[in-house]
Amino acid sequence: MAYICLHCGKEVKGTEKLIRCPYCGYKVLAKKRSSLAKEVSTD
């Protein structure tokens, strides 16, 4: 699973015990969203 560092914006490959960004050391990571757009009906 891929994560994105919220400080430097680089993509980090997920490991089981992911704590810090290996590039900048920031502790807050977010899951990478898929690029697919979802259709929602407006009825």
Secondary structure, DSSP 8 states (H G I E B T S, - for coil): -EEEETTT--EEE--TT--S-TTT----EEE---S--------
